Amino acid sequence: MALCSCVQVLARLGKGKEEDKVRTMECPCGIVLEARSDEELAREVLTHAREEHDASDLTEERAREMVASHAQGTEDAS
């Protein structure tokens, strides 16, 4: 699986207080990754890609780029 296709945009935008916001990305495998910051989400993307998709060549920098270009803000579901 190509690294650039490892994550698709989750097409829902939330409205609410800033502290209720989470950043999300959806992998083509169906897993939705969530975090409260881009840096935390990049770590989630990196871990998921390496553990579930054998993407050992994915770098931290590339994971941050993917988050910057594809992550969406949503309301916290909790």
C-alpha positions as CSV (number, residue, x, y, z in Angstrom):
1,M,0.0,0.0,0.0
2,A,1.4,3.4,-1.0
3,L,2.2,5.7,1.9
4,C,0.3,8.6,0.5
5,S,-2.8,6.4,0.2
6,C,-2.5,5.1,3.8
7,V,-4.7,7.9,5.1
8,Q,-7.9,9.4,3.6
9,V,-9.6,12.5,4.8
10,L,-12.5,11.9,7.2
11,A,-15.1,14.2,5.7
12,R,-16.9,15.5,8.8
13,L,-16.2,18.9,10.5
14,G,-17.2,19.6,14.0
15,K,-18.4,22.7,15.7
16,G,-17.9,23.4,19.3
17,K,-15.5,24.7,21.9
18,E,-11.8,24.4,21.1
19,E,-11.2,22.0,24.0
20,D,-13.8,19.7,22.5
21,K,-12.0,19.4,19.2
22,V,-10.1,16.4,18.1
23,R,-8.1,15.8,14.9
24,T,-9.1,12.7,12.9
25,M,-7.8,10.8,9.9
26,E,-9.3,7.6,8.4
27,C,-7.1,4.9,7.0
28,P,-8.4,3.0,3.9
29,C,-8.5,-0.1,6.2
30,G,-11.3,1.6,8.1
31,I,-9.5,2.6,11.2
32,V,-10.2,6.1,12.4
33,L,-7.3,7.7,14.2
34,E,-8.0,10.5,16.7
35,A,-5.9,12.8,18.8
36,R,-6.1,16.2,20.4
37,S,-3.2,17.7,18.5
38,D,-1.5,17.3,15.1
39,E,1.7,16.1,16.8
40,E,-0.1,13.4,18.7
41,L,-2.1,12.4,15.6
42,A,1.2,12.1,13.6
43,R,2.4,9.6,16.2
44,E,-0.8,7.7,15.9
45,V,-0.5,7.6,12.1
46,L,3.1,6.5,12.3
47,T,2.4,3.7,14.8
48,H,-0.7,2.5,12.9
49,A,1.1,2.5,9.5
50,R,4.1,0.6,10.9
51,E,2.2,-1.9,12.9
52,E,-0.8,-2.6,10.6
53,H,0.6,-1.9,7.2
54,D,4.3,-2.8,7.5
55,A,5.2,0.8,6.5
56,S,8.6,0.7,8.2
57,D,9.9,3.3,5.8
58,L,7.4,5.9,6.9
59,T,9.2,8.7,8.6
60,E,8.0,11.0,11.4
61,E,8.4,14.0,9.0
62,R,6.2,12.3,6.4
63,A,3.6,11.4,9.0
64,R,3.4,15.1,10.1
65,E,3.0,16.1,6.4
66,M,0.2,13.7,6.0
67,V,-1.6,15.1,9.1
68,A,-1.0,18.6,8.0
69,S,-2.6,17.9,4.6
70,H,-5.3,15.4,5.5
71,A,-6.5,15.7,9.1
72,Q,-9.8,17.1,9.9
73,G,-11.1,18.7,13.1
74,T,-14.2,17.2,14.7
75,E,-16.2,17.4,17.8
76,D,-15.2,15.0,20.6
77,A,-17.6,12.1,20.6
78,S,-17.3,11.5,24.3
